[in-house]
Amino acid sequence: MLPESFYICGPTASGKSALALEMALKLDGEVVNADAFQLYRGLEIISAAPNSVEFKRVPHHLYGILAPNESADAQLYANLTKPVIAEIQSRGKTPIITGGSGLYLKFLTHGAAPLPTADAALRAEMDGRSLEDLVAHLQQLDPLEASRTALKNRRFVSRSLEICILSGQKASDMRDQWKSKTAEISSKLRGYVIQRTRPDLHARIAERTRQMLDGGALQEVLNLDAVSINCQKAIGFREIRSLLAGDIDRGTCEDLINAATRQYAKRQETWFRREKWLIPLRR
């Protein structure tokens, strides 16, 4: 029987990399990256990628595999990662997947939801209709979905109606089937989500930011020339560019990075609370 994968999740600066290394040593495992920005070369400091000492203790995979000007998304990540996990398992090792990119992890563990993507022409047509008309249409096509949709929220109503029209099926049926499938998948998954008190996490974020700015992040950003939209979204990238351009000072840069990181961590915590298969681990 092949070894099962194990997942280490949580907000940024919560200590995922350290725990993943600890678990890999205990389980004879190898660490697999699930952080969207640690996929890139040249963002090691900004993304807080594991250091050379950690890399030497156990094998690490999918770190620094993309050039800064390459684009990536959750589906590409899943496509890259599945064969890596299978190869680790084929050698009798335990894959320890760790990171805080919730959507990337969701695509890896559960796949993409089988719902039709947005259609620009249909969206434009619906934008020209009243909310009352959209609600009536949804109630006609899918009464159950209408009954559990916030009918005053135009975006929710439009999306449910869009699913019905594009798929030719009831949105409620498609969503219920997907919910059932994901629940079955979740029952077979193993992993932890690291939880820290808010003051502790904020202190760790502030310390990481100081270490980042003192530890070569400015030169790292200076060395980056052509970068993709993905890379530009890395917290610290735009703030440091503003610092290098003289638009802000060091203190302001540090404050902006801390604030953005805290906001991101809060969104991560909200995401992982919905993943009931993850076992909370207080640190």
N, C-alpha and C positions, 0 to 999 in steps of 0.2 A: 504493500500500500504506500502511495506517495505521501510525503509529509504535507500537512495542512499549512496554508498560509496564515500568518498572524499580522494583525494591523495595529499600529500605534498612531493614534490621531490626537488632535487637540489644537488649541489656538497657538498662534505664533509666540515664541519665547517661553513656552510652557515646559520645555525639556524633552521634546519628542526624540531628538537625535540621540541624546544620552541614554534614554530608556530603550530605544531600538538597539543600540549597541549592547546594552546590558542583556536584553532578551536574546540577541543573536549569539552571545557567548554562552548563555545558559542552554539554548535549544539547538546548538550546532547549526546556526542559521547564517543567512546573508541578508544584508540590508538593501531594500529597493526603494528608491526615491518616489515620493508622491507629492512633491512640492513643485508647483508650476514654474517657479523662477530658478530653482536649483537645477532644472534641466539645462540651463544655459551656461556656457563658458563665459568667463569674464564678469559674472555677477556673484562670485563666491562670497565676498565680504558682505555685500548688501543683502543677499539672500540667506546669510548665516548657514552656508553649507558646511558639512562636516570637514574637519581639518585633516591634514596629512597623517597625523598620528592616529586618528580614528579610522581612516581608510586602511591603515596598515594592520589594525587589530582584527578586523573581519572584512571580507569582500563587500564593497558597496557598488550598486548598479544604478545606471541612469542619472548620474550626476555629471553636469557639464557636457552633455552629448549634442547640444544644439548650438549653432553659431548665434551671436546676438541679433543678427538680422533675419533669422528664421522665425516663422510664425508657428504657433502650436495651439491646439485646443484639446478638449477632453477626449474626443474620439481618437485623435492621433496618439495621445498619451496611452489610452487603453490598448491601441494596436501595437505600440512599442513595448508595453509592459507585459502583456500576456505571454509572449514567447520567452521573455526573460524569466518570469516566474516558473514556467514549465521546465526550462532548462535547469534552474536551481533544484527543483523538485526531482528531476531525473537523476541527479547526483546524490539524492538522499538527504539534501540539506533543506532547512526550513526557511522559506521566504518571509522576511520581516518587512512589511510594507509600511513606510512611515511618511507622514506629511500632513499638511493642513489644508490642502486644496480640495475642498469638499466635493465639488463637481467632478474633478478628475477621479477621485476615489469612487464616486457613485457610478461613473461610466465603467470603471474597472470591475467593480463588484457586481453591479446589477445590469449594466448596459444602458443604452439610451431608451427612454420611454417611447413606445411605438405610436406616437401622436404626430400628425402632420405638422410640418413646419409652417411658419407664417407665410401667407400669400399676399404680396404687395397689392395686387389688383383688387382682391377681395377686401383687404383692409381699407383701401381707399373707398370702395363702394359702401362699406359699413360705416365709415366715418361720416358719410353724407346722410345717414339715417338717424332718426331720433332714438334715444335710449328706449322709449316706450315701444317703438317698432321692433327693435332688436330683442327686447324681452319677450314680446308676443311671439316672435318667430322662434325663439329658443323654447318657449313653453309648448309650442306646437310640435317641434321636432323632438324634444327630449324633456318631457315634464319632470322626470326625476332629477336631472341635472339642474333644471331651472329652480327646483324646490330647495336645492342645497347650494345655490350660488347667491352671492351678495348682489342682488339685482339692482342696487343703486351704484354699483361699481361698474362703470362702462367697460373697463378693460377686461374684467372677469367675464362679463356677459359676452363681449365680442369674441374672446378666446374660445369659450365653450361653443358658441355658435359656429365659429370658424372650423372647429374640429368636426362638428356634425356635417357641415356642408362639404368639406374637403374629403372626408373619409367615407361619407355615405353611411356612417354608423352613428349610433348614439354615443355622445361623449361620456355619458355615465357608464355605459357598458365597457368602453375602452379603458376608462380610468379604474373601474372596479377590477377588471381583469389584470391590469398592471399592478394594482395594489396587492392582489392575491399572489401574483408571481413574485413580487419583490419581498413579500413576507416569507415566502417559501425559501427564497435565496438567503435572506437575512438569518433564518433559523440555522443555517449551516456555516455561518461566518463566525470568526473568533477575533476579538480585538479589544483594546482599551482606548478610552478617551481620557486624556489627562485633564484634571480639573484643579484649578488653583483659586485661592481667594482673590478678589479683585485687587486689593492693595498689593499682594504678593506679585501678581502678574504684572501690574503696572510698574512695580519696582524692577522687575526683571526686564521689562521692555526698555525702561530708561537706561539700565545698565548696558543692555545690548546696543542701544543707540550710541552711547558714549564710546563703547569699545569699537563700534563700526567707524565712527568719525575719526577716532584716534588711530585706528588700525589699518588705514590705507584705502578707505572707501572713496575718498576724494580722487586719488590717483586712479582707482578702478573706473570711476565714471569718466575721468579725463581721457582714459585709454579707449573708451567706447566711441566708435565713430558712427557707422550706420547701425541703427538698432530698430527692431520691429516694434510694433504697437504693444506687443506683449511685454517686452523688456521695459518699455517706458512706463508701464503700470507698476513696476516693482517699487515698493515703498522706499523712498530715499533717493531714487534716481532723479526725479524732477527737482526735489528740494536741494540736492547737492549741486545740480546744474545751476540752480538759481544762486547758490552760494558761490560757485566758481565764477559766475558772471558778475558778481558784486552786487546783485539785487537784494540780497539779505545777508545778515551776519551769521556767525557760527551759532550764537544762542538761539536766534530765530529759526535757523535750520533744524537745530536739535529739537526745539519745541514742536515744529511742524511734523517732523518725523514721528515723534512720540505720540502726538495727537492722531495722526493717520494710522499708526500701528495699533493704538488702543481701539479705534473704531473698527479696524479690520478684525482684531481679536474678538470683539463683541459679535460681529457677524459670524465668525467661525463657531463661537460657542452656541449661537442660535441654531446654526446648521447641524452641528453634531448632537444637539439635544434631540433632534428628530430621528436620529439613527439609533433606534432602541436596541439594536443588536450589540452596540458598543458598551462594554462594562466601564462605568465611571471609576477612575482611579485618582484619588485625592493625593496631592503631593505637597 
